[in-house]
Amino acid sequence: MHRRGVGAGAIAKKKLTEAKYKERGTVLAEDQLAQMSKQLDMFKTNLEEFASKHKQEIRKNPEFRVQFQDMCATIGVDPLASGKGFWSEMLGVGDFYYELGVQIIEVCLALKHRNGGLITLEELHQQVLKGRGKFAQDVSQDDLIRAIKKLKALGSGFSIIPVGGTYLIQSVPAELNMDHTVVLQLAEKNGYVTVSEIKASLKWETERARQVLEHLLKEGLAWLDLQAPKEPHYWLPALFTDLYSQEITAEEAREALP
Amino acid sequence: MKFDTGTLLLSTHRLIWRDQKNHECCMAIPLSQIVFIEEQAAGIGKSAKIVVHLHPAPPNKEPGPFQSSKNSYIKLSFREHGQIEFYRRLSEEMTQRRWETMPVSQSLQTNRRPQSGRIRAVGIVGIERKLEEKRKETDKNISEAFEDLSKLMIKAKEMVELSKSIANKIKEKQGDITEDETIRFKSYLLSMGIANPVTRETYGSGTQYHMQLAKQLVGILQVPLEERGGIMSLTEVYCLVNRARGMELLSPEDLVNACKMLDALKLPLRLRVFDSGVMVIELQSHKEEEMLASALETVSEKGSLTSEEFAKLVGMSVLLAKERLLLAEKMGHLCRDDSVEGLRFYPNLFMTQS
């Protein structure tokens, strides 16, 4: 362990060094560290004050949470990096998102056998809300995205794939490159995709399309329907809309009403 | 009659409510009847609500649940959840006003003509003014919070700049900073949520906190690990530890940082990262390489196995089962057959039968 010397000679040497630096107008690292320590204490007090006035706002208002997160990102601060951070401790943002992380992991695990580890943000949202129960605080899709971004650190393959205006959440370490992602985006419209569709929309060769589809099958993300008219359909269970109830077709609506 | 347990549906033309138990009980209101909607946040003993302010009923309105009401609004109470999303979608429909342009395809069309403008009746103007005032006041509360937040962020930004300056000086050795002080610096960064400017990582910057955490983890995980064959994925650990804590939860990065210190602190657990990126915690006494011999035996007995089949036989998670089989393959004990039917592992006869 490196110690600054404490003998008389060492003290004199230190004074000399300091004097030299001060002459040049530079501030030493250890001086700045002392300054930071003081500023940190002050900041903690300011944050406590802020928390006493606005903690509820953060808890109840998802829009405000978004603004808060964006501002933190802009200045280079991650309020969710650690449960020991001031933000987490005093504003309670930490517990909110870390618990959400646990719930997301559990939902993904429970549904993995059905969708291969790929799920739409909508369905995840529905399932998480269900699991949280009626008395729990509401969470928005933005909250889920932020929680998932943090989960990436655990190395179990969480990633977020943009498709047609929403997102697919991957929760297994399956290798998905640009080609795979693009095909997923194409499949989002109908819940399935065919080789001809890929060739028509993306202008790919048959072989390239087939390789991508084979990979999705192998990873358990797609199911093969050989009995479909004209050509095999590759269905993505993650995109089956009847598994979540936010949107229903006109027929279903008509049936539901007298 | 009570209307307190039902399902709310939104179409381009109407809001529809149907009783959950008695499906015969169903009512609808055209979106064109809505003047304004506002949210009411949940509170203690209160559920989140949407208040829907309505135009006065037209004379030819179909009969409804009540003959008359002293209120010109209805309240939708979300006892369970969904208020945020529903409000967002209802607002969208109110903005788009698709009922004005889209034909209604069924005979359930109301007798009310779609309006292109808003009919203002006398009572409505007073209500709208009050709503406007209330909205301004809510805005004021929000803007006060934003103002305070902005001031706070300015101070936080100063801290970020200061930490960058300190890091630069450390790099360029402008002044002497002891190891204790380095540790202190790291803990300041942790408190503020600032990425370590020296190492560029937000994790891997071990502090006192993480060292303590590492020691705590040993206590918490010893028994669960033994119950699970000596190995657990980091995601499992994250859930287990946080569920046990209940509050003051660990962030994913806290957990990873603590685990990275296990080896250095010579604790009986270790962090291991597989080629796939999957991270696990193992008991030091656990030797994954020894497990490979028994894995080979199991696969040989059955001829061949997929990860799922192996997981079920041995009583492991599919994730870890796959990693074990992949490791066995890497070591040359197993080989794979990768087809659209799945990934199947066979004993590697190329090795054993020369």
Interface residues (C-beta under 8 A of the other chain):
Chain A: M1 H2 R3 R4 Y21 T26 L28 A29 E30 D31 Q32 L33 Q35 M36 S37 Q39 L40 M42 F43 K44 N46 L47 F50 K53 H54 E57 K60 N61 P62 F64 Q67 F68 M71 C72 T74 I75 G76 V77 D78 P79 L80 A81 S82 G83 K84 G85 F86 W87 S88 E89 G94 D95 Y98 E99 G101 V102 I105 E106 K112 H125 L129 R132 G133 K134 A136 Q137 D138 S140 K150 L151 K152 A153 L154 G155 S156 G157 V172 P173 E214 L217 K218 G220 L224 Q246 I248 A250 A253 R254 A256 L257 P258
Chain B: L9 S11 I16 R18 H23 E24 C26 A41 A42 A48 R79 E80 H81 G82 Q83 I84 E85 S105 Q106 L108 N141 I142 A145 F146 D148 L149 S150 L152 M153 K155 A156 K157 E158 M159 V160 L162 S163 S165 I166 K169 I170 Q174 G175 D176 I177 T178 E179 D180 E181 R184 F185 Y188 L190 S191 M192 G193 I194 A195 T202 Y203 Y209 S233 L234 T235 Y238 C239 N242 R243 M247 E248 L249 L250 S251 P252 E253 D254 L255 V256 V273 S276 G277 V278 M279 V318 L319 D338 S339 V340 G342 L343
